[in-house]
């Protein structure tokens, strides 16, 4: 029922990801990028919760699961960069 909407969001998200890799996005587009990603995560979580055989669902949709987890690692890189900046400021002191 939501397939057409999700395909449209996927196309917008791909465009945002390409724009982010090529030169960065403005703040509103970054927020839109995370909102679309959160919609994908929520959609996958609902489908997983409703699936009668969850392990089979994960085996059949493993690429989707990986593609949803990978952007989370990007968020973790931001935290690592902040930590590195903090440690650099301590070294200068």
ChimeraX attribute file (.defattr): number of C-alpha atoms within 10 A of each C-alpha:
attribute: neighborCount
match mode: 1-to-1
recipient: residues
	/A:1	5
	/A:2	7
	/A:3	8
	/A:4	9
	/A:5	9
	/A:6	15
	/A:7	11
	/A:8	10
	/A:9	17
	/A:10	15
	/A:11	11
	/A:12	14
	/A:13	18
	/A:14	12
	/A:15	12
	/A:16	19
	/A:17	16
	/A:18	12
	/A:19	14
	/A:20	15
	/A:21	9
	/A:22	9
	/A:23	8
	/A:24	13
	/A:25	16
	/A:26	11
	/A:27	9
	/A:28	8
	/A:29	14
	/A:30	15
	/A:31	12
	/A:32	15
	/A:33	20
	/A:34	14
	/A:35	13
	/A:36	18
	/A:37	20
	/A:38	13
	/A:39	13
	/A:40	18
	/A:41	17
	/A:42	12
	/A:43	14
	/A:44	16
	/A:45	13
	/A:46	11
	/A:47	13
	/A:48	17
	/A:49	12
	/A:50	11
	/A:51	13
	/A:52	10
	/A:53	10
	/A:54	13
	/A:55	11
	/A:56	12
	/A:57	15
	/A:58	14
	/A:59	10
	/A:60	11
	/A:61	13
	/A:62	12
	/A:63	11
	/A:64	13
	/A:65	15
	/A:66	10
	/A:67	13
	/A:68	16
	/A:69	13
	/A:70	10
	/A:71	14
	/A:72	12
	/A:73	11
	/A:74	11
	/A:75	10
	/A:76	11
	/A:77	12
	/A:78	11
	/A:79	12
	/A:80	12
	/A:81	11
	/A:82	12
	/A:83	12
	/A:84	12
	/A:85	12
	/A:86	11
	/A:87	11
	/A:88	11
	/A:89	10
	/A:90	9
	/A:91	8
	/A:92	6
	/A:93	5
